[in-house]
Amino acid sequence: MEKTIIVIPARYGSTRLAAKPLALIHGKPMIQWVVERAQQARGIDQVIVATDDVRIEKAVHQFGGECRMTSPDLQSGTDRVAAVADQIDADIYVNLQGDEPLMDPKAIEKAVDLVRSRKFELSTVMVPLKTLEELADPSVVKVIVDRQSKAIYFSRLPIPYSRGPMPESGSELVCQRHVGLYVYTKSALKHFRSLPPSGLEKGEVLEQLRALENGRAMGVAQADFTSIGVDTADDLEKVRQLLV
């Protein structure tokens, strides 16, 4: 089987929630929850935290995880994954965001399977929107796909525009919620890293648009679980309540 590595980028600095990888959730740092979810996914050879801070490195080692130090000058999580790829050779790399403590291991497996099948060289995950409030929330990234599960577009705004009546629930919407997980073949990761930030990417502040704007197809696996990327203290409290 192809060697598959999950890399979890984890920065100490955050504009909205400082030191969030170390935020405690029922006695464990958030980064530990993410690592443990990743370790439950089948067909994964290695799970590595990629950080720029010795405090995160220390915390990871304390719970028995593997960590690699990367440059603080790297601009994105993908750059951090690519830095680990420079050190450790694999066929498939998974970029799992360090602020996704509710990640479903089966969602990881589905995204990896899209790439292992050779249908796509890049993949990610979507889940149904739960409420109409999520549709209007710019911190919730929306995605629309075609009938072959290929991403058409990602946006912080509601997509597509509809002149008809608003559905009664989020699950009835055409768009779905994008989850912070990416899977790359080694060559796709190398190519993505070589591309400069694109106009769409800068406008939406969504790096996955760099791939679409450069003509790279991205598969989107369908999953169904509660996804909350922790960006604020409110997000952190919601996650604590869900993980009781």
Legacy VTK file of the C-alpha trace (Angstrom):
# vtk DataFile Version 3.0
C-alpha trace
ASCII
DATASET POLYDATA
POINTS 244 float
0.000 0.000 0.000
1.151 3.542 -0.703
2.794 5.268 2.226
0.418 7.869 3.642
1.331 10.511 6.216
-0.946 12.889 8.086
0.704 16.224 8.855
-1.014 18.537 11.348
0.169 22.164 11.020
0.012 23.910 14.400
1.072 27.519 14.895
1.357 29.077 18.335
0.413 32.552 17.144
-3.200 33.280 16.211
-4.908 36.614 15.666
-8.210 35.527 17.237
-7.220 32.864 19.784
-3.623 32.883 20.985
-1.891 29.546 21.636
-5.004 27.660 20.520
-3.232 24.309 19.848
-2.525 24.216 23.607
-6.036 25.245 24.703
-7.290 22.628 27.137
-10.362 20.565 26.319
-11.266 18.396 29.305
-7.679 18.263 30.493
-6.026 17.597 27.128
-4.552 20.192 24.734
-6.538 20.619 21.542
-3.644 19.365 19.430
-3.801 16.035 21.287
-7.463 15.612 20.361
-6.594 16.217 16.695
-3.664 13.766 16.771
-5.769 11.059 18.417
-8.529 11.462 15.813
-5.934 11.206 13.043
-4.439 8.053 14.552
-7.841 6.348 14.397
-8.024 6.606 10.589
-7.231 3.348 8.806
-4.391 3.065 6.308
-2.256 5.834 7.808
1.448 5.144 8.327
2.462 8.170 10.384
0.908 11.191 12.123
3.167 14.212 12.557
2.571 17.637 14.086
4.387 20.403 12.191
4.942 23.462 14.342
7.047 26.602 14.649
7.091 26.756 18.438
8.931 24.718 21.078
5.966 24.957 23.468
3.796 23.001 21.053
6.652 20.582 20.393
6.986 19.952 24.135
3.247 19.382 24.565
3.166 16.892 21.681
6.102 14.931 23.092
4.445 14.858 26.505
1.468 12.886 25.184
3.699 10.644 23.045
3.100 12.268 19.678
5.589 12.918 16.881
6.542 16.482 16.041
8.733 18.251 13.498
9.890 21.848 13.793
9.346 24.055 10.747
10.261 27.634 9.938
8.149 30.413 11.511
8.400 32.219 8.163
6.145 29.713 6.378
2.929 31.405 5.276
0.403 28.560 5.218
-0.420 25.124 6.519
0.320 23.676 3.090
3.813 25.184 3.216
4.310 23.487 6.579
3.153 20.148 5.165
5.540 20.578 2.247
8.388 21.296 4.684
7.711 17.946 6.360
7.590 16.305 2.909
11.132 17.586 2.371
12.162 15.509 5.395
9.965 12.420 5.088
9.182 10.707 1.798
5.663 9.386 1.190
3.225 8.807 -1.654
0.278 10.669 -0.130
0.251 13.572 2.332
-2.755 14.624 4.387
-2.978 18.201 5.667
-5.214 18.061 8.745
-5.788 21.448 10.355
-4.690 21.608 13.986
-7.934 23.345 15.001
-10.275 20.474 14.027
-10.630 18.443 17.256
-13.994 17.026 16.087
-12.563 15.519 12.896
-14.151 12.188 11.977
-11.499 9.539 11.169
-13.833 8.112 8.506
-13.867 11.494 6.753
-10.068 11.333 6.554
-10.330 7.844 5.065
-12.854 8.978 2.430
-10.666 11.871 1.300
-7.577 9.650 1.147
-9.502 7.029 -0.840
-10.379 9.652 -3.480
-6.660 10.158 -4.086
-5.679 6.491 -3.757
-8.272 5.660 -6.424
-6.373 7.944 -8.833
-9.585 9.803 -9.575
-8.012 12.968 -8.144
-4.552 14.148 -7.121
-6.063 16.558 -4.595
-9.040 16.069 -2.323
-10.885 17.554 0.619
-14.109 17.024 2.626
-17.550 18.597 2.900
-20.419 18.125 5.369
-24.016 19.380 5.240
-24.687 22.816 6.646
-26.701 22.466 9.837
-28.371 25.881 9.976
-29.115 28.872 7.787
-26.981 30.927 10.167
-23.959 28.923 9.020
-24.777 29.852 5.433
-24.510 33.555 6.273
-21.423 33.211 8.489
-18.236 34.227 6.588
-16.102 32.112 8.936
-17.923 29.025 7.627
-16.456 28.184 4.216
-18.946 26.909 1.661
-18.257 24.610 -1.314
-20.223 23.530 -4.367
-19.321 20.452 -6.421
-20.255 18.882 -9.740
-21.780 15.438 -10.263
-18.351 13.831 -10.301
-17.577 15.167 -6.791
-15.181 17.773 -8.197
-15.025 21.156 -6.503
-16.504 24.000 -8.545
-15.846 26.814 -6.071
-15.229 27.644 -2.421
-16.471 30.864 -0.819
-17.120 32.568 2.473
-20.368 33.890 0.990
-23.569 31.895 0.337
-23.235 30.097 -3.018
-24.903 29.843 -5.435
-27.194 32.868 -5.412
-30.853 31.808 -5.387
-33.897 33.901 -6.362
-36.294 31.286 -5.044
-37.551 30.740 -1.489
-34.928 29.975 1.144
-34.887 26.309 2.256
-36.086 25.674 5.779
-32.867 23.975 6.908
-29.175 24.061 6.074
-29.184 20.431 4.958
-31.418 21.358 1.999
-28.930 23.853 0.562
-26.981 23.242 -2.653
-23.693 24.253 -1.048
-22.115 22.432 1.867
-19.666 23.259 4.618
-16.002 22.792 3.759
-13.890 20.973 6.340
-10.220 21.813 7.006
-8.613 18.728 5.505
-6.618 18.281 2.278
-5.032 15.242 0.667
-2.266 15.467 -1.957
-0.159 13.103 -3.988
3.517 13.904 -3.618
3.648 15.512 -7.071
0.478 17.559 -6.471
1.858 18.893 -3.192
5.107 19.853 -4.883
3.261 21.616 -7.704
0.895 23.453 -5.357
3.834 24.682 -3.307
5.473 26.132 -6.437
2.443 28.253 -7.371
2.196 31.881 -6.231
-0.939 32.935 -4.319
-3.759 33.553 -6.787
-6.213 36.418 -7.094
-9.177 34.362 -5.953
-7.164 33.027 -3.029
-6.251 36.529 -1.896
-9.816 37.759 -2.257
-11.475 34.953 -0.270
-8.412 34.208 1.916
-8.806 30.532 0.975
-5.665 28.825 -0.267
-7.552 25.932 -1.923
-8.674 28.394 -4.601
-5.061 28.532 -5.779
-5.462 24.982 -7.069
-8.761 25.690 -8.846
-7.525 28.911 -10.426
-4.548 27.007 -11.827
-6.714 24.309 -13.361
-6.114 21.548 -10.792
-9.144 19.361 -10.111
-9.963 18.816 -6.441
-12.173 15.942 -5.351
-14.563 16.501 -2.453
-15.538 13.580 -0.226
-18.997 13.606 1.350
-19.094 13.149 5.131
-21.616 13.896 7.847
-20.376 14.964 11.254
-20.293 18.140 13.297
-17.306 20.180 12.153
-16.159 23.202 14.129
-12.801 24.726 13.284
-11.691 26.482 16.458
-10.912 30.124 15.662
-12.436 31.925 18.636
-13.090 31.446 22.346
-16.755 30.809 21.483
-15.758 28.022 19.084
-13.610 26.488 21.803
-16.501 26.471 24.255
-18.806 24.827 21.684
-16.248 22.076 21.158
-15.882 21.530 24.900
-19.622 21.046 25.195
-19.746 18.588 22.283
-16.852 16.524 23.648
-18.362 16.062 27.117
LINES 1 245
244 0 1 2 3 4 5 6 7 8 9 10 11 12 13 14 15 16 17 18 19 20 21 22 23 24 25 26 27 28 29 30 31 32 33 34 35 36 37 38 39 40 41 42 43 44 45 46 47 48 49 50 51 52 53 54 55 56 57 58 59 60 61 62 63 64 65 66 67 68 69 70 71 72 73 74 75 76 77 78 79 80 81 82 83 84 85 86 87 88 89 90 91 92 93 94 95 96 97 98 99 100 101 102 103 104 105 106 107 108 109 110 111 112 113 114 115 116 117 118 119 120 121 122 123 124 125 126 127 128 129 130 131 132 133 134 135 136 137 138 139 140 141 142 143 144 145 146 147 148 149 150 151 152 153 154 155 156 157 158 159 160 161 162 163 164 165 166 167 168 169 170 171 172 173 174 175 176 177 178 179 180 181 182 183 184 185 186 187 188 189 190 191 192 193 194 195 196 197 198 199 200 201 202 203 204 205 206 207 208 209 210 211 212 213 214 215 216 217 218 219 220 221 222 223 224 225 226 227 228 229 230 231 232 233 234 235 236 237 238 239 240 241 242 243
